[in-house]
Amino acid sequence: MTTWSNGYRTDVTYTHGVYREMTPLLLDYASLCRGYLPLREEESFTFCELGCGHGVTTSLLAAANPQSAFYANDFNPNHIATARHTTQVAGLSNIDFYDDSFQDFLHADLPTFDYIVLHGVYSWVAERERKAIQAFIEKKLRPGGLVYISYNTLPGWAALMPMRQLMVQYAQRSTAATWPQKVQDAYHQIKDLANRDVRFFEANPAARQWITDIEGSDLNYLPHEYLNAAWEPMYFSQIARELAEAKVSYLGPASQLDQLDFLNLNNSTIDELASLQDIPFREDIRDFYVNRRFRKDIFARGLFPLPDAEQIEYLSSMRFVLAVARETVSLEHRFTVGTLTLLAHVYEPIVDLLAQGPTYLSEIVAFMHEKGVESSKVHQALRLLTGLGYTMPLVSEATVDARKQSTDRFNSFVIYRSRFYSQINYLASPLTGGPVHLSRISQLFLLAEREQREPIDLIWGLLSSQGQTMIKDGVSLETPEENIAWLQELHAEFHRMTLPALHRLGIE
Ligand SMILES: C[S@@+](CC[C@H](N)C(=O)[O-])C[C@H]1O[C@@H](n2cnc3c(N)ncnc32)[C@H](O)[C@@H]1O
């Protein structure tokens, strides 16, 4: 371990994840839904990501918001080298990456920010780094600015803390050459142990479930999750106390699925929590009820509360679209309270309407009023559909053309890369200013369209030359005929379902 890393693993690079909750417009929507006005210019905000890994999320957001300025740091130079490569090839001129530590970043020549975001960082670094992060937010966040922060949460982790201890102990004793292999060894040792007569596992079924849950996890993710010197799941109240030092206070959950209480708590608990005035205490108690292991929260430097009527006015002026293939929308979902079936007479017409294209919320409300559905139900449905990733709010129409040039360049970079890797499973939308999930195979279908090549030959040629095969229903397909037949099925589905959704989002 190097001296500059203060116990954080730098000998294994991280995964290439994209986290859609960090999309500025979604953060604004989350803020509006909680009754607070987001304070920034749509066209020219400033955005900073701390501990950005390979910087994929910030690069994508920079492409989708070309008039705004993006900054990000990560002290692992391997991560920042990859991020700079993305910037260069995708032709992004509105983003700067720094291989600074949080301490050093504090002294970099930076503007103040409308958004400071950090995902998967705060509970994996030592107190010294957390203090630097607090100081950074205190110094660099504008009044009215938002912080997005995610972290491992207590009490959700409580029963599983010993599993991290086992992971560290076994990995340290493994003779494998690399940390991903050591983690794999450790995992098998833990699995063996759980199959023996070990009282701990009998008393803690959640620990046994954890063993099943993490099976097959990305081997570059696991060392970052479990093998850093610092690893501290935290109660919300501790996070709130530490961030209060940075002059920020709690605004609410970043995800609509966490904002909508009826998905997580029964009615009497909702009433009980509503009666608690002390917010950190209330949130700690909520976390006992839901037993969440990971929280994604928004904090703000000063809250600007809106009266209900003004909140509705702001929301009504937002446009939404269906962001996925219509056929993939399911009305049945599992939430913390259990499996719920969404009301067909409310949800189906909204989804059908938004499948036709961008629609103002005021228009959706009017359309549903005709069907006898009251406006509060429509607002709630939009929040839920957005939380599920089915719908997305849209940036203003006038800005889309300018965004499209840079999203096209970024998307070309991603699509060309998918010839060799399955790393970035997202494209940038000029309409949402954020990410859209697209699998590697669908990216390759797009590549074939653009280059007017025969798609199945192109893809099977690439896969077979790289020694790869397709997987169908969890089973690896052996023969070329099986692979080609499955690719043909997927291609038909791509044309029927995926392409119309991409068109709606301004991609292609
Ligand atoms: C678990 S990863 C999360 C990466 C990225 N935010 C994501 O979610 O994909 C934590 C990141 O924080 C970076 N990091 C840890 N300590 C740091 C420090 N003191 N200064 C800057 N970056 C740090 C690591 O290199 C790593 O990329």
The ligand as an ORCA input file, in Angstrom:
! r2SCAN-3c Opt
* xyz 0 1
  C     -15.547      2.905     -4.019
  S     -14.765      3.970     -5.143
  C     -16.105      4.871     -5.858
  C     -15.732      5.505     -7.175
  C     -16.858      6.247     -7.873
  N     -17.358      7.336     -7.065
  C     -17.959      5.262     -8.211
  O     -18.898      5.149     -7.391
  O     -17.873      4.609     -9.244
  C     -14.002      5.235     -4.093
  C     -13.048      6.129     -4.866
  O     -12.507      7.116     -3.973
  C     -11.143      7.322     -4.318
  N     -10.464      7.835     -3.107
  C     -10.323      7.202     -1.922
  N      -9.649      7.988     -1.047
  C      -9.384      9.145     -1.701
  C      -8.706     10.352     -1.328
  N      -8.174     10.507     -0.115
  N      -8.618     11.349     -2.235
  C      -9.163     11.181     -3.486
  N      -9.787     10.066     -3.893
  C      -9.906      9.062     -3.012
  C     -10.654      5.947     -4.728
  O      -9.509      5.970     -5.551
  C     -11.871      5.368     -5.446
  O     -11.836      5.593     -6.833
*
